[in-house]
């Protein structure tokens, strides 16, 4: 089946994205600190601290989202209710960020976010929670009484 490799690839991509988000926010915090930037008169140190905190929180959340498909792939079992809700929220966030990124950053960022969205959704769909139905042996054709 393809569900385990898809889950592992999704986990790896989310882990790499977590590192990337932390690095990008680190660069933004460094630039904001070096330039003494502020927004609407806010203290520049608050801008730097807020950027670092946002990067760290985003990175931790992406790592937690990456653990869900990793565990699903290791166990070869669908994520539980909390895991599915978390992955759905992760997919929605990637969809919204992709819509924003196409205008602000460009098509490459949009393509990356949509690829991550597709992997998360594929992970959700690949692990179907329903058990496969077993065919019951039917002694007779439907509509005719079964022999006794």
ABEGO torsion letter per residue (X at the ends): XAAAAAAAAAAAAAAAAAAAAAAAAAAAAAAAAAAGBBBGGBBAAAAAAAAAAAAAAAAAAAAAAAAAAAAAAAAGBBBBAAAAAAAAAAAAAAAAAAAAAAAAAEAAAAAAAAAAAAAAAAAAAABBABBBBBBBBBABBBGBBBBX
